[in-house]
């Protein structure tokens, strides 16, 4: 797996939330031999033993049950241990979701059927906004409580935490909540992790203006999951092979931002190599 990624031209690798514990021995051996370097680790990594597939949201900081929140914290601390062992400077975090009907996929289905901004679409969206605004405060309190020990442990291990911008409107944080969460940690090693695909989907659904948001949040941005999108919500496309105005958005990222290509496993090696060639032609790296 790691050698295939390197053969495509990438010299730093993010370990994702789909890495099974059975793979860790081989990964560790390659790292110890100096054959691979890691940019980042995506929480939870490795996959919790009781889960059978990639499960970044199997335990949530926002959960009403304290036992689930405690489990989410414990798994995250283990991810931080792994980041330290592999000398990965960043850990990417999901923060959970609001207890409500997950509206995003319903809106995507309406958009795909030509009903974007129809009366039905707008009614569903307004109802979701009201519900989210009503329910968010208690979930945010739980998220902030969970982050405290994680932020402390990350500081001890010299690992930076990137709070990822989410695809779903029902997920945490919203773009309005994100700056406050980062500021409340009062920690220089905590910042925002921009996801080009997630935020583009939100723009496509009428929740925000991508460029406006990125311009506002750029000073707090420490990392980015780079990808393209085919309208309205087919993300994880190879950069410049989708439909986004990706070059303009990429140039808005801060100079020291860690960029990680997060691609669909369905992409061919040829597509990735073509995308890499376009990227190098435009950005020279």
Secondary structure, DSSP 8 states (H G I E B T S, - for coil): -HHHHHHTT-SSEEE-TT--GGGHHHHHHHHHTT---EEEEESS-S--TT-SS--TTSS-TT-SSHHHHHHHHHHHHHHHHHHHHTT--EEEE---B-SS---HHHHHHHHHTT-TT-HHHHHHHHHHHHHHHHHHHHHHHHHHHHHHHHHHHHHHHT-EEEEE--SSTTBS--HHHHHHHHHHHT-TTEEEEEEHHHHHHHHHTTS--HHHHHHHHGGGEEEEEE-EEETTTEEEE-TTSSSS-HHHHHTTS-TT-EEEE---TTS-HHHHHHHHHHHHHHH--
